[in-house]
């Protein structure tokens, strides 16, 4: 099927590719060792952002409720809507921290 010279050439190419693969594998191991501490900080940052998201979701209704308190109240329905908004925020915050 193959001549001896062609087979030898393919075997040499295979050996060269295996050596190159070994060099690349060692470089990846070295890079992974260098990146591992940074990846830990990224995981911590993502976890903190997810936990803070629930808190930020509750801030907007609370701030609007607090800002609305300075104006004259327009009735019971407005107050009830504010209470419902705050209750939803507190519920979201509670579910986010559980």
N, C-alpha and C positions, 0 to 999 in steps of 0.2 A: 504494500500500500504506500508506504513512505520510503524514500531512500534513506540511507544511513546519515547522509549529511543533513537532510531536511529534519530528520528526527533529532539529531544532535542539536540543530539550531533551535528547535522547539523546546527541548529540554533546558538549554541554556537560557532561553527566554523565560521559561517557567521559574528557573532558579533566580534570575534577576528580579522577577516580579515578587517572588517570595521574600527576597531580601529587602526590596523596597517596601513591601507590606509591613515587614517587621520594624523598619525605621519609622514608618507612619504610626504604627501601633504604639511604639515607645513615646513618640511625640504627643500622641493623644493622652496617654497616661500622665505624662508630665503636665500637660495643659489642664487636665482634670484635677490634678493635685493643686494647681495654682488657683483654679476657679472655685474649688469647694468652699473656702471661707466666704467668698462673695455670694455664692448661691445660698448659703445659710442666712445671710442678711436679707436677701431677696425674699426668702420664705417668711422671715419674721416681719418684713414690711408688708407683705401681702396679708398675713394674718391680722396685723394691726389695722390695716385699711378696711378689712372686712368687718372687724369689730367696731371700728369708728363709724362705718357707714350707717349703722343703726342709730348711733348717737346724732349724726348729722341729719338723718331723716327726721328726727324729733325736734331739731333746732328750728327749722323753718316755721312750723306751726306755733311753736312757743314764742318765737320772736314776733310773729304777726299778732299773736294774742296780746303780748306785752305792749306792742306798738299801738294796738287798737284800744287798750285801756286808757290811754291818754286822751282820746276823743270821747265825746259824749256818747253814752250807750244808746243804741237805737231800739232796744227792746229785748224781750225774753228770747225770741228766736235766735237773735244774734249771739246771745250768751250761750244758748244751748248748742249752737253750731260750734262755738269756740270750745266748749267742754268736750264735744264729740271729737273734734280735731285733736285736742290734747290727749284724750283717751286712746285714740288710734296711734298716736306717736308713742305713748308710753307702752302700749301693747307691742308695737314693732320693736321698741328698744328692749323690752323684756324677752321677746322671742329671739332677738339677735344675740343676747348675752347667755341664753340658756344653752 
